[in-house]
């Protein structure tokens, strides 16, 4: 997996993922629509921790610095 998520992007993904997870579990997933928020939060956390985004790879985008 190529590393294509930069530092600022990584921190934003982790914070937003935690916020979405906290919001989804606020009432114990009583509302069915909040399961999607929790799922999106998990995906953001995973891509933030792994520093690789499959969508970025498909689109050819990278927010990570490259050393040349």
mmCIF file of the N, C-alpha and C atoms, coordinates in Angstrom:
data_MODEL
# 
_entry.id   MODEL 
# 
loop_
_atom_site.group_PDB 
_atom_site.id 
_atom_site.type_symbol 
_atom_site.label_atom_id 
_atom_site.label_alt_id 
_atom_site.label_comp_id 
_atom_site.label_asym_id 
_atom_site.label_entity_id 
_atom_site.label_seq_id 
_atom_site.pdbx_PDB_ins_code 
_atom_site.Cartn_x 
_atom_site.Cartn_y 
_atom_site.Cartn_z 
_atom_site.occupancy 
_atom_site.B_iso_or_equiv 
_atom_site.pdbx_formal_charge 
_atom_site.auth_seq_id 
_atom_site.auth_comp_id 
_atom_site.auth_asym_id 
_atom_site.auth_atom_id 
_atom_site.pdbx_PDB_model_num 
ATOM 1   N N  . UNK A 1 1  ? 0.829   -1.181 0.000  1.00 0.00 ? 1  UNK A N  1 
ATOM 2   C CA . UNK A 1 1  ? 0.000   0.000  0.000  1.00 0.00 ? 1  UNK A CA 1 
ATOM 3   C C  . UNK A 1 1  ? 0.874   1.245  0.000  1.00 0.00 ? 1  UNK A C  1 
ATOM 4   N N  . UNK A 1 2  ? 0.632   2.128  -0.942 1.00 0.00 ? 2  UNK A N  1 
ATOM 5   C CA . UNK A 1 2  ? 1.407   3.366  -0.949 1.00 0.00 ? 2  UNK A CA 1 
ATOM 6   C C  . UNK A 1 2  ? 0.933   4.314  0.137  1.00 0.00 ? 2  UNK A C  1 
ATOM 7   N N  . UNK A 1 3  ? 1.873   5.029  0.726  1.00 0.00 ? 3  UNK A N  1 
ATOM 8   C CA . UNK A 1 3  ? 1.527   6.027  1.730  1.00 0.00 ? 3  UNK A CA 1 
ATOM 9   C C  . UNK A 1 3  ? 1.149   7.315  1.010  1.00 0.00 ? 3  UNK A C  1 
ATOM 10  N N  . UNK A 1 4  ? -0.144  7.643  1.024  1.00 0.00 ? 4  UNK A N  1 
ATOM 11  C CA . UNK A 1 4  ? -0.594  8.810  0.275  1.00 0.00 ? 4  UNK A CA 1 
ATOM 12  C C  . UNK A 1 4  ? -1.429  9.773  1.123  1.00 0.00 ? 4  UNK A C  1 
ATOM 13  N N  . UNK A 1 5  ? -1.380  9.634  2.446  1.00 0.00 ? 5  UNK A N  1 
ATOM 14  C CA . UNK A 1 5  ? -2.103  10.535 3.348  1.00 0.00 ? 5  UNK A CA 1 
ATOM 15  C C  . UNK A 1 5  ? -1.072  11.312 4.153  1.00 0.00 ? 5  UNK A C  1 
ATOM 16  N N  . UNK A 1 6  ? -1.107  12.633 4.004  1.00 0.00 ? 6  UNK A N  1 
ATOM 17  C CA . UNK A 1 6  ? -0.151  13.493 4.699  1.00 0.00 ? 6  UNK A CA 1 
ATOM 18  C C  . UNK A 1 6  ? -0.492  13.690 6.167  1.00 0.00 ? 6  UNK A C  1 
ATOM 19  N N  . UNK A 1 7  ? 0.348   14.436 6.858  1.00 0.00 ? 7  UNK A N  1 
ATOM 20  C CA . UNK A 1 7  ? 0.223   14.617 8.296  1.00 0.00 ? 7  UNK A CA 1 
ATOM 21  C C  . UNK A 1 7  ? -1.063  15.345 8.687  1.00 0.00 ? 7  UNK A C  1 
ATOM 22  N N  . UNK A 1 8  ? -1.341  16.470 8.075  1.00 0.00 ? 8  UNK A N  1 
ATOM 23  C CA . UNK A 1 8  ? -2.545  17.234 8.408  1.00 0.00 ? 8  UNK A CA 1 
ATOM 24  C C  . UNK A 1 8  ? -3.786  16.432 8.038  1.00 0.00 ? 8  UNK A C  1 
ATOM 25  N N  . UNK A 1 9  ? -3.780  15.828 6.870  1.00 0.00 ? 9  UNK A N  1 
ATOM 26  C CA . UNK A 1 9  ? -4.881  14.989 6.419  1.00 0.00 ? 9  UNK A CA 1 
ATOM 27  C C  . UNK A 1 9  ? -5.099  13.824 7.388  1.00 0.00 ? 9  UNK A C  1 
ATOM 28  N N  . UNK A 1 10 ? -4.022  13.272 7.858  1.00 0.00 ? 10 UNK A N  1 
ATOM 29  C CA . UNK A 1 10 ? -4.090  12.139 8.795  1.00 0.00 ? 10 UNK A CA 1 
ATOM 30  C C  . UNK A 1 10 ? -4.751  12.552 10.111 1.00 0.00 ? 10 UNK A C  1 
ATOM 31  N N  . UNK A 1 11 ? -4.324  13.678 10.676 1.00 0.00 ? 11 UNK A N  1 
ATOM 32  C CA . UNK A 1 11 ? -4.914  14.145 11.927 1.00 0.00 ? 11 UNK A CA 1 
ATOM 33  C C  . UNK A 1 11 ? -6.394  14.488 11.760 1.00 0.00 ? 11 UNK A C  1 
ATOM 34  N N  . UNK A 1 12 ? -6.751  15.108 10.646 1.00 0.00 ? 12 UNK A N  1 
ATOM 35  C CA . UNK A 1 12 ? -8.149  15.425 10.393 1.00 0.00 ? 12 UNK A CA 1 
ATOM 36  C C  . UNK A 1 12 ? -8.999  14.164 10.285 1.00 0.00 ? 12 UNK A C  1 
ATOM 37  N N  . UNK A 1 13 ? -8.478  13.136 9.628  1.00 0.00 ? 13 UNK A N  1 
ATOM 38  C CA . UNK A 1 13 ? -9.207  11.876 9.492  1.00 0.00 ? 13 UNK A CA 1 
ATOM 39  C C  . UNK A 1 13 ? -9.421  11.215 10.856 1.00 0.00 ? 13 UNK A C  1 
ATOM 40  N N  . UNK A 1 14 ? -8.391  11.208 11.688 1.00 0.00 ? 14 UNK A N  1 
ATOM 41  C CA . UNK A 1 14 ? -8.506  10.570 12.999 1.00 0.00 ? 14 UNK A CA 1 
ATOM 42  C C  . UNK A 1 14 ? -9.504  11.324 13.879 1.00 0.00 ? 14 UNK A C  1 
ATOM 43  N N  . UNK A 1 15 ? -9.418  12.641 13.908 1.00 0.00 ? 15 UNK A N  1 
ATOM 44  C CA . UNK A 1 15 ? -10.324 13.436 14.740 1.00 0.00 ? 15 UNK A CA 1 
ATOM 45  C C  . UNK A 1 15 ? -11.761 13.307 14.244 1.00 0.00 ? 15 UNK A C  1 
ATOM 46  N N  . UNK A 1 16 ? -11.975 13.440 12.946 1.00 0.00 ? 16 UNK A N  1 
ATOM 47  C CA . UNK A 1 16 ? -13.321 13.319 12.389 1.00 0.00 ? 16 UNK A CA 1 
ATOM 48  C C  . UNK A 1 16 ? -13.871 11.909 12.579 1.00 0.00 ? 16 UNK A C  1 
ATOM 49  N N  . UNK A 1 17 ? -13.024 10.908 12.441 1.00 0.00 ? 17 UNK A N  1 
ATOM 50  C CA . UNK A 1 17 ? -13.452 9.530  12.670 1.00 0.00 ? 17 UNK A CA 1 
ATOM 51  C C  . UNK A 1 17 ? -13.888 9.307  14.104 1.00 0.00 ? 17 UNK A C  1 
ATOM 52  N N  . UNK A 1 18 ? -13.136 9.844  15.055 1.00 0.00 ? 18 UNK A N  1 
ATOM 53  C CA . UNK A 1 18 ? -13.508 9.716  16.466 1.00 0.00 ? 18 UNK A CA 1 
ATOM 54  C C  . UNK A 1 18 ? -14.811 10.451 16.771 1.00 0.00 ? 18 UNK A C  1 
ATOM 55  N N  . UNK A 1 19 ? -14.988 11.620 16.173 1.00 0.00 ? 19 UNK A N  1 
ATOM 56  C CA . UNK A 1 19 ? -16.219 12.389 16.374 1.00 0.00 ? 19 UNK A CA 1 
ATOM 57  C C  . UNK A 1 19 ? -17.412 11.615 15.827 1.00 0.00 ? 19 UNK A C  1 
ATOM 58  N N  . UNK A 1 20 ? -17.294 11.056 14.628 1.00 0.00 ? 20 UNK A N  1 
ATOM 59  C CA . UNK A 1 20 ? -18.401 10.294 14.046 1.00 0.00 ? 20 UNK A CA 1 
ATOM 60  C C  . UNK A 1 20 ? -18.715 9.043  14.851 1.00 0.00 ? 20 UNK A C  1 
ATOM 61  N N  . UNK A 1 21 ? -17.697 8.352  15.335 1.00 0.00 ? 21 UNK A N  1 
ATOM 62  C CA . UNK A 1 21 ? -17.932 7.178  16.169 1.00 0.00 ? 21 UNK A CA 1 
ATOM 63  C C  . UNK A 1 21 ? -18.619 7.555  17.482 1.00 0.00 ? 21 UNK A C  1 
ATOM 64  N N  . UNK A 1 22 ? -18.171 8.613  18.102 1.00 0.00 ? 22 UNK A N  1 
ATOM 65  C CA . UNK A 1 22 ? -18.785 9.056  19.357 1.00 0.00 ? 22 UNK A CA 1 
ATOM 66  C C  . UNK A 1 22 ? -20.239 9.457  19.127 1.00 0.00 ? 22 UNK A C  1 
ATOM 67  N N  . UNK A 1 23 ? -20.492 10.128 18.026 1.00 0.00 ? 23 UNK A N  1 
ATOM 68  C CA . UNK A 1 23 ? -21.863 10.552 17.716 1.00 0.00 ? 23 UNK A CA 1 
ATOM 69  C C  . UNK A 1 23 ? -22.751 9.357  17.391 1.00 0.00 ? 23 UNK A C  1 
ATOM 70  N N  . UNK A 1 24 ? -22.205 8.360  16.716 1.00 0.00 ? 24 UNK A N  1 
ATOM 71  C CA . UNK A 1 24 ? -22.978 7.172  16.357 1.00 0.00 ? 24 UNK A CA 1 
ATOM 72  C C  . UNK A 1 24 ? -23.318 6.341  17.586 1.00 0.00 ? 24 UNK A C  1 
ATOM 73  N N  . UNK A 1 25 ? -22.415 6.276  18.555 1.00 0.00 ? 25 UNK A N  1 
ATOM 74  C CA . UNK A 1 25 ? -22.645 5.474  19.754 1.00 0.00 ? 25 UNK A CA 1 
ATOM 75  C C  . UNK A 1 25 ? -23.252 6.268  20.906 1.00 0.00 ? 25 UNK A C  1 
ATOM 76  N N  . UNK A 1 26 ? -23.648 7.482  20.625 1.00 0.00 ? 26 UNK A N  1 
ATOM 77  C CA . UNK A 1 26 ? -24.202 8.352  21.647 1.00 0.00 ? 26 UNK A CA 1 
ATOM 78  C C  . UNK A 1 26 ? -25.419 7.736  22.328 1.00 0.00 ? 26 UNK A C  1 
ATOM 79  N N  . UNK A 1 27 ? -26.330 7.175  21.573 1.00 0.00 ? 27 UNK A N  1 
ATOM 80  C CA . UNK A 1 27 ? -27.528 6.556  22.137 1.00 0.00 ? 27 UNK A CA 1 
ATOM 81  C C  . UNK A 1 27 ? -27.556 5.057  21.896 1.00 0.00 ? 27 UNK A C  1 
ATOM 82  N N  . UNK A 1 28 ? -26.408 4.450  21.735 1.00 0.00 ? 28 UNK A N  1 
ATOM 83  C CA . UNK A 1 28 ? -26.342 3.003  21.540 1.00 0.00 ? 28 UNK A CA 1 
ATOM 84  C C  . UNK A 1 28 ? -26.841 2.553  20.177 1.00 0.00 ? 28 UNK A C  1 
ATOM 85  N N  . UNK A 1 29 ? -26.642 3.355  19.161 1.00 0.00 ? 29 UNK A N  1 
ATOM 86  C CA . UNK A 1 29 ? -27.078 3.046  17.797 1.00 0.00 ? 29 UNK A CA 1 
ATOM 87  C C  . UNK A 1 29 ? -28.585 2.808  17.715 1.00 0.00 ? 29 UNK A C  1 
ATOM 88  N N  . UNK A 1 30 ? -29.367 3.598  18.440 1.00 0.00 ? 30 UNK A N  1 
ATOM 89  C CA . UNK A 1 30 ? -30.816 3.441  18.435 1.00 0.00 ? 30 UNK A CA 1 
ATOM 90  C C  . UNK A 1 30 ? -31.416 3.829  17.084 1.00 0.00 ? 30 UNK A C  1 
ATOM 91  N N  . UNK A 1 31 ? -30.869 4.831  16.464 1.00 0.00 ? 31 UNK A N  1 
ATOM 92  C CA . UNK A 1 31 ? -31.370 5.271  15.163 1.00 0.00 ? 31 UNK A CA 1 
ATOM 93  C C  . UNK A 1 31 ? -30.560 4.563  14.091 1.00 0.00 ? 31 UNK A C  1 
ATOM 94  N N  . UNK A 1 32 ? -31.237 3.901  13.174 1.00 0.00 ? 32 UNK A N  1 
ATOM 95  C CA . UNK A 1 32 ? -30.550 3.075  12.188 1.00 0.00 ? 32 UNK A CA 1 
ATOM 96  C C  . UNK A 1 32 ? -29.612 3.885  11.297 1.00 0.00 ? 32 UNK A C  1 
ATOM 97  N N  . UNK A 1 33 ? -29.937 5.114  10.997 1.00 0.00 ? 33 UNK A N  1 
ATOM 98  C CA . UNK A 1 33 ? -29.108 5.923  10.123 1.00 0.00 ? 33 UNK A CA 1 
ATOM 99  C C  . UNK A 1 33 ? -27.730 6.223  10.678 1.00 0.00 ? 33 UNK A C  1 
ATOM 100 N N  . UNK A 1 34 ? -27.580 6.183  12.007 1.00 0.00 ? 34 UNK A N  1 
ATOM 101 C CA . UNK A 1 34 ? -26.291 6.514  12.607 1.00 0.00 ? 34 UNK A CA 1 
ATOM 102 C C  . UNK A 1 34 ? -25.283 5.394  12.453 1.00 0.00 ? 34 UNK A C  1 
ATOM 103 N N  . UNK A 1 35 ? -25.710 4.215  12.046 1.00 0.00 ? 35 UNK A N  1 
ATOM 104 C CA . UNK A 1 35 ? -24.752 3.146  11.772 1.00 0.00 ? 35 UNK A CA 1 
ATOM 105 C C  . UNK A 1 35 ? -23.817 3.545  10.644 1.00 0.00 ? 35 UNK A C  1 
ATOM 106 N N  . UNK A 1 36 ? -24.339 4.286  9.688  1.00 0.00 ? 36 UNK A N  1 
ATOM 107 C CA . UNK A 1 36 ? -23.495 4.759  8.579  1.00 0.00 ? 36 UNK A CA 1 
ATOM 108 C C  . UNK A 1 36 ? -22.447 5.743  9.076  1.00 0.00 ? 36 UNK A C  1 
ATOM 109 N N  . UNK A 1 37 ? -22.825 6.580  10.008 1.00 0.00 ? 37 UNK A N  1 
ATOM 110 C CA . UNK A 1 37 ? -21.853 7.525  10.576 1.00 0.00 ? 37 UNK A CA 1 
ATOM 111 C C  . UNK A 1 37 ? -20.740 6.776  11.290 1.00 0.00 ? 37 UNK A C  1 
ATOM 112 N N  . UNK A 1 38 ? -21.098 5.731  12.016 1.00 0.00 ? 38 UNK A N  1 
ATOM 113 C CA . UNK A 1 38 ? -20.093 4.913  12.690 1.00 0.00 ? 38 UNK A CA 1 
ATOM 114 C C  . UNK A 1 38 ? -19.190 4.198  11.714 1.00 0.00 ? 38 UNK A C  1 
ATOM 115 N N  . UNK A 1 39 ? -19.763 3.692  10.625 1.00 0.00 ? 39 UNK A N  1 
ATOM 116 C CA . UNK A 1 39 ? -18.967 3.008  9.603  1.00 0.00 ? 39 UNK A CA 1 
ATOM 117 C C  . UNK A 1 39 ? -18.001 3.969  8.922  1.00 0.00 ? 39 UNK A C  1 
ATOM 118 N N  . UNK A 1 40 ? -18.483 5.153  8.611  1.00 0.00 ? 40 UNK A N  1 
ATOM 119 C CA . UNK A 1 40 ? -17.604 6.154  8.000  1.00 0.00 ? 40 UNK A CA 1 
ATOM 120 C C  . UNK A 1 40 ? -16.497 6.542  8.975  1.00 0.00 ? 40 UNK A C  1 
ATOM 121 N N  . UNK A 1 41 ? -16.825 6.633  10.261 1.00 0.00 ? 41 UNK A N  1 
ATOM 122 C CA . UNK A 1 41 ? -15.823 6.930  11.275 1.00 0.00 ? 41 UNK A CA 1 
ATOM 123 C C  . UNK A 1 41 ? -14.747 5.866  11.347 1.00 0.00 ? 41 UNK A C  1 
ATOM 124 N N  . UNK A 1 42 ? -15.140 4.606  11.248 1.00 0.00 ? 42 UNK A N  1 
ATOM 125 C CA . UNK A 1 42 ? -14.167 3.502  11.273 1.00 0.00 ? 42 UNK A CA 1 
ATOM 126 C C  . UNK A 1 42 ? -13.263 3.567  10.055 1.00 0.00 ? 42 UNK A C  1 
ATOM 127 N N  . UNK A 1 43 ? -13.839 3.854  8.891  1.00 0.00 ? 43 UNK A N  1 
ATOM 128 C CA . UNK A 1 43 ? -13.033 3.947  7.663  1.00 0.00 ? 43 UNK A CA 1 
ATOM 129 C C  . UNK A 1 43 ? -12.047 5.106  7.769  1.00 0.00 ? 43 UNK A C  1 
ATOM 130 N N  . UNK A 1 44 ? -12.502 6.246  8.274  1.00 0.00 ? 44 UNK A N  1 
ATOM 131 C CA . UNK A 1 44 ? -11.594 7.391  8.433  1.00 0.00 ? 44 UNK A CA 1 
ATOM 132 C C  . UNK A 1 44 ? -10.471 7.081  9.412  1.00 0.00 ? 44 UNK A C  1 
ATOM 133 N N  . UNK A 1 45 ? -10.801 6.406  10.512 1.00 0.00 ? 45 UNK A N  1 
ATOM 134 C CA . UNK A 1 45 ? -9.762  6.028  11.465 1.00 0.00 ? 45 UNK A CA 1 
ATOM 135 C C  . UNK A 1 45 ? -8.754  5.069  10.837 1.00 0.00 ? 45 UNK A C  1 
ATOM 136 N N  . UNK A 1 46 ? -9.249  4.091  10.101 1.00 0.00 ? 46 UNK A N  1 
ATOM 137 C CA . UNK A 1 46 ? -8.356  3.107  9.472  1.00 0.00 ? 46 UNK A CA 1 
ATOM 138 C C  . UNK A 1 46 ? -7.425  3.774  8.466  1.00 0.00 ? 46 UNK A C  1 
ATOM 139 N N  . UNK A 1 47 ? -7.968  4.630  7.616  1.00 0.00 ? 47 UNK A N  1 
ATOM 140 C CA . UNK A 1 47 ? -7.114  5.287  6.621  1.00 0.00 ? 47 UNK A CA 1 
ATOM 141 C C  . UNK A 1 47 ? -6.163  6.275  7.277  1.00 0.00 ? 47 UNK A C  1 
ATOM 142 N N  . UNK A 1 48 ? -6.579  6.870  8.391  1.00 0.00 ? 48 UNK A N  1 
ATOM 143 C CA . UNK A 1 48 ? -5.692  7.783  9.108  1.00 0.00 ? 48 UNK A CA 1 
ATOM 144 C C  . UNK A 1 48 ? -4.532  7.056  9.764  1.00 0.00 ? 48 UNK A C  1 
ATOM 145 N N  . UNK A 1 49 ? -4.812  5.922  10.399 1.00 0.00 ? 49 UNK A N  1 
ATOM 146 C CA . UNK A 1 49 ? -3.751  5.171  11.070 1.00 0.00 ? 49 UNK A CA 1 
ATOM 147 C C  . UNK A 1 49 ? -2.838  4.454  10.080 1.00 0.00 ? 49 UNK A C  1 
ATOM 148 N N  . UNK A 1 50 ? -3.395  3.960  8.990  1.00 0.00 ? 50 UNK A N  1 
ATOM 149 C CA . UNK A 1 50 ? -2.578  3.246  8.000  1.00 0.00 ? 50 UNK A CA 1 
ATOM 150 C C  . UNK A 1 50 ? -1.869  4.192  7.028  1.00 0.00 ? 50 UNK A C  1 
ATOM 151 N N  . UNK A 1 51 ? -2.271  5.456  7.016  1.00 0.00 ? 51 UNK A N  1 
ATOM 152 C CA . UNK A 1 51 ? -1.699  6.482  6.138  1.00 0.00 ? 51 UNK A CA 1 
ATOM 153 C C  . UNK A 1 51 ? -1.833  6.139  4.665  1.00 0.00 ? 51 UNK A C  1 
ATOM 154 N N  . UNK A 1 52 ? -2.869  5.373  4.329  1.00 0.00 ? 52 UNK A N  1 
ATOM 155 C CA . UNK A 1 52 ? -3.107  5.002  2.947  1.00 0.00 ? 52 UNK A CA 1 
ATOM 156 C C  . UNK A 1 52 ? -4.605  5.035  2.679  1.00 0.00 ? 52 UNK A C  1 
ATOM 157 N N  . UNK A 1 53 ? -5.005  5.723  1.612  1.00 0.00 ? 53 UNK A N  1 
ATOM 158 C CA . UNK A 1 53 ? -6.411  5.837  1.240  1.00 0.00 ? 53 UNK A CA 1 
ATOM 159 C C  . UNK A 1 53 ? -6.606  5.203  -0.138 1.00 0.00 ? 53 UNK A C  1 
ATOM 160 N N  . UNK A 1 54 ? -7.428  4.156  -0.242 1.00 0.00 ? 54 UNK A N  1 
ATOM 161 C CA . UNK A 1 54 ? -7.656  3.513  -1.535 1.00 0.00 ? 54 UNK A CA 1 
ATOM 162 C C  . UNK A 1 54 ? -8.260  4.464  -2.574 1.00 0.00 ? 54 UNK A C  1 
ATOM 163 N N  . UNK A 1 55 ? -9.138  5.367  -2.142 1.00 0.00 ? 55 UNK A N  1 
ATOM 164 C CA . UNK A 1 55 ? -9.734  6.318  -3.075 1.00 0.00 ? 55 UNK A CA 1 
ATOM 165 C C  . UNK A 1 55 ? -8.677  7.273  -3.632 1.00 0.00 ? 55 UNK A C  1 
ATOM 166 N N  . UNK A 1 56 ? -7.752  7.707  -2.786 1.00 0.00 ? 56 UNK A N  1 
ATOM 167 C CA . UNK A 1 56 ? -6.649  8.532  -3.256 1.00 0.00 ? 56 UNK A CA 1 
ATOM 168 C C  . UNK A 1 56 ? -5.815  7.783  -4.295 1.00 0.00 ? 56 UNK A C  1 
ATOM 169 N N  . UNK A 1 57 ? -5.593  6.500  -4.070 1.00 0.00 ? 57 UNK A N  1 
ATOM 170 C CA . UNK A 1 57 ? -4.812  5.701  -5.023 1.00 0.00 ? 57 UNK A CA 1 
ATOM 171 C C  . UNK A 1 57 ? -5.509  5.615  -6.368 1.00 0.00 ? 57 UNK A C  1 
ATOM 172 N N  . UNK A 1 58 ? -6.814  5.418  -6.352 1.00 0.00 ? 58 UNK A N  1 
ATOM 173 C CA . UNK A 1 58 ? -7.580  5.319  -7.598 1.00 0.00 ? 58 UNK A CA 1 
ATOM 174 C C  . UNK A 1 58 ? -7.549  6.633  -8.365 1.00 0.00 ? 58 UNK A C  1 
ATOM 175 N N  . UNK A 1 59 ? -7.702  7.737  -7.634 1.00 0.00 ? 59 UNK A N  1 
ATOM 176 C CA . UNK A 1 59 ? -7.736  9.058  -8.261 1.00 0.00 ? 59 UNK A CA 1 
ATOM 177 C C  . UNK A 1 59 ? -6.347  9.633  -8.542 1.00 0.00 ? 59 UNK A C  1 
ATOM 178 N N  . UNK A 1 60 ? -5.311  9.002  -8.028 1.00 0.00 ? 60 UNK A N  1 
ATOM 179 C CA . UNK A 1 60 ? -3.947  9.487  -8.237 1.00 0.00 ? 60 UNK A CA 1 
ATOM 180 C C  . UNK A 1 60 ? -3.610  10.700 -7.393 1.00 0.00 ? 60 UNK A C  1 
ATOM 181 N N  . UNK A 1 61 ? -4.260  10.844 -6.249 1.00 0.00 ? 61 UNK A N  1 
ATOM 182 C CA . UNK A 1 61 ? -4.041  11.979 -5.356 1.00 0.00 ? 61 UNK A CA 1 
ATOM 183 C C  . UNK A 1 61 ? -3.131  11.557 -4.219 1.00 0.00 ? 61 UNK A C  1 
ATOM 184 N N  . UNK A 1 62 ? -2.317  12.488 -3.738 1.00 0.00 ? 62 UNK A N  1 
ATOM 185 C CA . UNK A 1 62 ? -1.494  12.226 -2.572 1.00 0.00 ? 62 UNK A CA 1 
ATOM 186 C C  . UNK A 1 62 ? -1.318  13.529 -1.805 1.00 0.00 ? 62 UNK A C  1 
ATOM 187 N N  . UNK A 1 63 ? -1.593  13.486 -0.505 1.00 0.00 ? 63 UNK A N  1 
ATOM 188 C CA . UNK A 1 63 ? -1.353  14.664 0.331  1.00 0.00 ? 63 UNK A CA 1 
ATOM 189 C C  . UNK A 1 63 ? -0.080  14.490 1.153  1.00 0.00 ? 63 UNK A C  1 
ATOM 190 N N  . UNK A 1 64 ? 0.621   13.398 0.929  1.00 0.00 ? 64 UNK A N  1 
ATOM 191 C CA . UNK A 1 64 ? 1.869   13.130 1.646  1.00 0.00 ? 64 UNK A CA 1 
ATOM 192 C C  . UNK A 1 64 ? 3.039   13.771 0.921  1.00 0.00 ? 64 UNK A C  1 
ATOM 193 N N  . UNK A 1 65 ? 4.012   14.167 1.697  1.00 0.00 ? 65 UNK A N  1 
ATOM 194 C CA . UNK A 1 65 ? 5.239   14.737 1.115  1.00 0.00 ? 65 UNK A CA 1 
ATOM 195 C C  . UNK A 1 65 ? 6.062   13.614 0.505  1.00 0.00 ? 65 UNK A C  1 
ATOM 196 N N  . UNK A 1 66 ? 6.712   13.944 -0.588 1.00 0.00 ? 66 UNK A N  1 
ATOM 197 C CA . UNK A 1 66 ? 7.612   12.974 -1.200 1.00 0.00 ? 66 UNK A CA 1 
ATOM 198 C C  . UNK A 1 66 ? 9.022   13.516 -1.136 1.00 0.00 ? 66 UNK A C  1 
ATOM 199 N N  . UNK A 1 67 ? 9.963   12.667 -0.763 1.00 0.00 ? 67 UNK A N  1 
ATOM 200 C CA . UNK A 1 67 ? 11.376  13.048 -0.739 1.00 0.00 ? 67 UNK A CA 1 
ATOM 201 C C  . UNK A 1 67 ? 12.021  12.591 -2.026 1.00 0.00 ? 67 UNK A C  1 
ATOM 202 N N  . UNK A 1 68 ? 12.567  13.560 -2.752 1.00 0.00 ? 68 UNK A N  1 
ATOM 203 C CA . UNK A 1 68 ? 13.207  13.226 -4.036 1.00 0.00 ? 68 UNK A CA 1 
ATOM 204 C C  . UNK A 1 68 ? 14.659  13.567 -4.004 1.00 0.00 ? 68 UNK A C  1 
# 
